Amino acid sequence: MIEQVLAIETSCDDTSVAVVRRDGFVLSLVSASQDLAHEPFGGIVPEIACRNHSIALLPLVEEALKKAAVAWTDLGGMVVTNRPGLIGSLIVGVITAKSLAQARHLPLIGVNHLEGHLLAPFLRDDGFAPPPDFAAPYVGLAISGGHTSLYRINGLGDYEVLGATKDDAAGEAFDKFAKMIGLGFPGGVKVDRLARNGDPKAFNLPRSLLHEDTFDMSFSGLKSSAQRLVDQLGPEETARRQADLCASFQEAAVDVLVAKLDKAVRRTGLRRAILTGGVSANSRLRERTQAWADRENIQLVIPPIRYCTDNAAMIGYAGILRLNRGERHGLDLSPSPQSAAGDFREGRA
């Protein structure tokens, strides 16, 4: 039985390394953000991302081991995100993990980044632990800059896609909206902060597919409507009404997300749910989702922000579970910008 692993996550622009035990306890988690490197360009530049991963990764490996007070001989395996993501960023992580696994004679496993998010609620540390009776099956709403999907999680490796965005991911919509009103990149956290002082009813923005009998979502119409509104207001009025614009945009997106989660729980009959992914750091979404769960008597787990944003701890936990049921990858493990066939099964009728 493997007791602890070293995990690497480089699927996008954050470089992250963690040491995780088989019970989900995070012995260390260290990450390097690239926000300042990409801010002048208004978005993530893949070439810059992979270059910065190559600079930051090995020092973070050393730091993670030191913080965990773990030696290489104490590790039982290497885990790395190998799909989906920016191909250049994934290459850096996969090559580094393969090299370390070979040099240290450790078994290697590559895992799906999205699977990490779906298992993040089971991580634990001195400040967080899931409810002791929380277990599969449960409904999962995973929201990030690149993905927005609803899942039925039946167990390790058994993930059923109930619905997904038909166009923009929620995080992408937030970032593009922030850019159009002059907040810059990364925009989601800035929209959240400004929205706290705004009126969510100031502007009537669309809730696409809200009342449709589907778990699918759409955010391109919300983004387009916001752009027309900003053009109509003009630069000076837009700047003056930034807080109201943020609150109204945020409320429209949150209305859809909470409604779809509610629909999935009702349709599946499950009474357990999770909210995960980078956008789940949004304070209004957390507040509204928790209020919904309390009202409907749903057991809801929302990991702390450190385990919602892209992080190696969730990757390590998914990986150690798979290693301990006998799965291994060879040194021919390759990165992929897409999920592999069989990672998820289609549950949409």
C-alpha atoms as one frame of an Amber mdcrd trajectory, in Angstrom:
protein
   0.000   0.000   0.000   1.432   3.379  -1.038   1.270   5.815   1.877   2.218
   9.135   0.245   3.043  10.595  -3.154   4.554  13.670  -4.750   2.177  15.363
  -7.201   2.701  17.922  -9.968   0.057  20.158 -11.569   0.917  22.348 -14.582
  -2.222  22.173 -16.722  -2.575  25.933 -17.245  -0.648  28.852 -15.746  -0.239
  27.909 -12.060   2.719  25.718 -11.130   1.851  23.526  -8.145   3.494  20.689
  -6.198   2.126  18.750  -3.227   2.833  15.802  -0.964  -0.386  13.915  -0.179
  -1.152  10.874   1.981  -3.540   8.107   0.955  -6.187   9.363   3.407  -6.219
  12.703   1.575  -4.191  14.578   4.193  -2.097  17.279   2.528   1.387  17.307
   4.044   2.460  20.234   1.862   1.148  22.329  -1.007   3.248  24.983  -2.724
   2.288  26.929  -5.819   3.578  29.725  -8.021   1.135  32.098  -9.691   1.811
  33.645 -13.103  -0.829  36.378 -12.933   1.689  39.213 -13.151   3.389  37.635
 -16.177   0.138  37.415 -18.148  -1.579  40.598 -16.926  -0.067  42.897 -19.617
  -1.560  40.658 -22.323  -5.069  40.494 -20.862  -5.058  36.689 -20.771  -2.878
  33.600 -20.560  -0.101  33.368 -23.165   0.703  29.639 -23.574   4.362  30.168
 -24.483   4.957  32.299 -21.383   3.098  29.802 -19.219   5.203  26.796 -20.188
   8.463  28.768 -19.912   7.595  29.877 -16.388   6.625  26.311 -15.418  10.087
  25.120 -16.460  11.677  27.750 -14.216   9.475  27.278 -11.152   8.837  23.531
 -11.042  11.999  21.953  -9.619  12.436  24.580  -6.868   8.812  23.942  -5.876
   9.489  20.185  -5.735  12.317  20.804  -3.283  10.168  23.193  -1.242   7.238
  20.753  -1.089   9.446  17.950   0.216  11.046  20.242   2.777   7.699  21.572
   4.055   6.309  18.040   4.336   9.487  16.860   6.103   9.566  13.975   3.646
  12.558  12.421   1.900  12.485  10.828  -1.544  12.785   7.427   0.130   9.534
   8.116   1.996   7.547   8.512  -1.219   5.642   5.690  -2.851   4.826   7.242
  -6.205   4.809  10.177  -8.617   1.535  11.726  -9.817   1.146  14.306 -12.577
  -1.658  15.999 -14.493  -1.362  14.830 -18.090  -4.791  15.927 -19.417  -6.597
  18.162 -20.325  -4.865  21.533 -20.504  -2.427  23.723 -22.402  -0.184  21.273
 -24.208   3.050  23.190 -23.595   2.328  23.495 -19.886   1.419  19.816 -19.608
   4.635  18.803 -21.378   6.741  20.501 -18.692   4.937  18.710 -15.881   4.826
  15.295 -17.547   8.497  15.283 -18.585   9.569  16.395 -15.109   7.424  13.742
 -13.405   8.691  10.987 -15.699  12.299  12.027 -15.118  11.880  12.075 -11.341
   9.997   8.765 -11.327  12.734   7.107 -13.357  15.566   8.593 -11.307  13.950
   7.685  -7.971  12.500   4.318  -9.085   8.939   5.355  -8.270   5.714   4.170
  -9.922   4.106   6.852 -12.098   0.484   7.759 -12.771  -0.996  10.489 -14.949
  -4.453  11.778 -13.990  -7.179  13.936 -15.458  -7.201  17.488 -14.114 -11.004
  17.478 -13.895 -11.000  14.261 -11.874  -8.810  16.097  -9.380 -11.454  18.796
  -8.972 -14.192  16.199  -8.469 -12.208  14.525  -5.668 -10.939  17.745  -4.036
 -13.692  17.694  -1.354 -11.976  14.662   0.207  -8.722  16.522   0.866  -7.968
  17.340   4.470  -5.446  19.259   6.529  -5.227  20.891   9.965  -7.883  23.432
   8.962 -10.311  21.465   6.798 -11.885  18.023   6.606 -15.001  16.785   4.796
 -17.932  15.461   6.842 -17.054  11.931   8.006 -20.131  10.465   6.332 -19.664
  12.189   2.980 -19.239   9.641   0.193 -20.231   8.814  -3.385 -22.591   8.994
  -5.098 -22.956  12.765  -5.208 -23.623  15.557  -7.698 -20.695  17.778  -8.623
 -20.693  21.257 -10.153 -17.185  21.957 -11.444 -16.603  25.526 -12.615 -13.377
  27.046 -13.919 -11.965  29.247 -16.620 -12.022  26.420 -19.131 -14.782  24.109
 -17.912 -18.295  24.360 -16.476 -19.988  20.989 -16.043 -22.395  19.037 -13.872
 -21.504  15.457 -12.953 -22.896  12.478 -11.133 -19.903  11.006  -9.284 -20.500
   7.323  -8.562 -16.986   6.481  -7.363 -13.353   6.632  -8.422 -13.219   6.648
 -12.223 -17.015   6.542 -12.636 -18.097  10.043 -13.645 -21.285  10.747 -15.564
 -21.640  14.085 -17.367 -25.131  15.433 -16.711 -24.691  18.798 -18.386 -22.121
  21.367 -19.475 -21.803  24.827 -20.899 -22.668  24.951 -24.581 -20.242  27.820
 -25.205 -18.160  29.922 -22.803 -17.141  28.503 -19.439 -18.316  30.609 -16.510
 -14.782  31.624 -15.577 -14.041  32.678 -19.141 -17.199  34.806 -19.169 -16.192
  36.503 -15.919 -12.726  37.287 -17.252 -14.044  38.678 -20.542 -16.620  40.789
 -18.732 -13.920  42.168 -16.420 -11.840  43.102 -19.441 -14.732  44.911 -21.163
 -15.350  47.163 -18.140 -11.666  47.921 -17.655 -10.741  45.681 -14.722  -7.965
  43.798 -16.494  -6.727  40.232 -15.957  -7.349  38.081 -14.017 -10.855  39.441
 -13.777 -13.001  37.019 -11.801 -11.675  37.966  -8.371 -11.978  41.683  -9.218
 -15.607  41.290 -10.293 -16.331  39.451  -7.034 -14.714  42.184  -4.954 -16.489
  45.082  -6.683 -19.849  43.293  -6.721 -19.994  43.364  -2.917 -20.675  47.111
  -3.106 -23.042  46.953  -6.066 -26.748  46.419  -6.671 -27.419  43.016  -8.285
 -30.769  44.322  -9.575 -29.335  47.458 -11.181 -29.238  45.912 -14.675 -31.408
  43.150 -16.098 -29.094  40.657 -17.782 -30.215  37.334 -19.324 -30.195  33.931
 -17.594 -29.760  31.664 -20.612 -31.334  28.184 -20.457 -32.481  28.897 -16.891
 -35.931  27.402 -17.396 -35.044  24.850 -20.073 -35.492  21.195 -19.158 -31.779
  20.473 -19.437 -28.696  20.524 -17.242 -26.753  22.398 -19.937 -25.723  26.015
 -19.484 -24.789  28.966 -21.673 -22.875  32.148 -20.846 -22.142  33.663 -24.261
 -25.501  35.467 -24.336 -24.838  36.965 -20.912 -21.444  38.166 -22.082 -22.838
  39.624 -25.330 -25.663  41.411 -23.497 -23.159  42.873 -21.068 -21.076  44.139
 -23.985 -24.094  45.863 -25.537 -24.936  47.422 -22.173 -21.393  48.711 -21.722
 -21.418  50.175 -25.249 -24.710  51.892 -24.487 -23.497  53.348 -21.174 -20.230
  54.659 -22.573 -16.804  54.775 -20.886 -17.582  57.371 -18.184 -20.890  55.854
 -17.042 -19.387  52.355 -17.169 -16.566  53.444 -14.880 -19.023  55.120 -12.508
 -21.332  52.071 -12.391 -18.662  49.370 -12.211 -19.892  47.954  -8.906 -23.509
  47.707 -10.102 -22.403  46.157 -13.391 -20.311  43.553 -11.561 -23.096  42.715
  -9.118 -25.675  42.369 -11.907 -23.422  40.234 -14.109 -22.381  38.031 -11.204
 -25.963  37.521 -10.027 -27.097  36.435 -13.484 -24.318  33.830 -13.709 -24.896
  32.582 -10.155 -28.667  32.277 -10.754 -28.007  29.851 -13.600 -25.368  27.831
 -11.763 -27.435  27.363  -8.605 -30.593  26.541 -10.587 -28.818  23.857 -12.624
 -27.277  22.320  -9.529 -30.689  22.246  -7.885 -32.223  20.619 -10.985 -29.505
  17.939 -11.038 -30.005  17.086  -7.370 -33.769  16.858  -7.788 -33.554  14.758
 -10.948 -30.965  12.290  -9.615 -32.527  12.062  -6.169 -29.093  12.402  -4.549
 -28.814  14.411  -1.332 -25.083  15.082  -1.500 -23.355  17.698  -3.683 -20.052
  19.481  -4.166 -19.020  22.831  -5.591 -15.491  22.836  -6.952 -13.133  24.496
  -9.448 -11.566  27.951  -9.544 -14.834  29.871  -9.976 -16.202  28.250  -6.815
 -13.950  30.712  -4.980 -16.543  33.371  -5.864 -18.029  34.579  -2.571 -21.554
  35.165  -3.915 -21.688  31.711  -5.488 -20.550  30.119  -2.221 -23.102  32.118
  -0.241 -25.999  31.302  -2.558 -25.085  27.622  -2.896 -24.729  27.147   0.862
 -28.072  28.885   1.445 -29.684  26.572  -1.125 -28.186  23.488   0.542 -29.340
  24.586   3.996 -32.849  25.277   2.711 -33.145  21.978   0.824 -31.333  19.877
   3.438 -28.549  18.909   1.018 -25.176  17.778   2.338 -22.895  20.209   0.497
 -19.109  20.218   0.536 -17.194  23.222  -0.813 -13.424  22.806  -0.447 -11.445
  25.789   0.839 -10.166  28.091  -1.885  -6.666  26.573  -1.764  -8.176  23.280
  -3.007 -10.618  24.843  -5.504  -8.109  26.690  -7.654  -5.693  24.580  -9.718
  -3.541  22.730  -7.194  -1.373  19.627  -6.982  -3.034  18.312  -3.803  -6.210
  17.253  -5.628  -4.070  15.646  -8.348  -2.050  13.765  -5.739  -5.165  12.392
  -4.060  -6.684  11.173  -7.323  -3.353   9.632  -8.253  -2.682   7.797  -5.004
  -6.154   6.252  -5.121  -5.435   4.931  -8.600  -1.925   3.744  -7.721  -3.303
   1.835  -4.738  -5.733  -0.053  -6.939  -2.863  -1.184  -9.128  -2.860   1.355
 -11.963   0.463   2.468 -13.437   1.728   4.425 -16.435   4.989   3.796 -18.210
   7.556   6.273 -19.421   5.543   6.556 -22.641   2.932   8.614 -20.746   2.043
  11.574 -22.938   0.194  14.849 -22.358  -3.082  15.642 -24.096  -5.097  18.854
 -24.448  -8.286  16.767 -24.136  -9.685  14.176 -21.777  -9.134  10.566 -22.766
 -11.897   8.275 -23.988 -13.438   6.667 -20.958 -12.519   9.407 -18.490 -16.171
  10.475 -18.392 -19.323   8.915 -19.719 -22.177  10.808 -21.263 -25.256  10.988
 -19.080 -27.237  13.537 -21.045 -30.339  12.152 -22.741
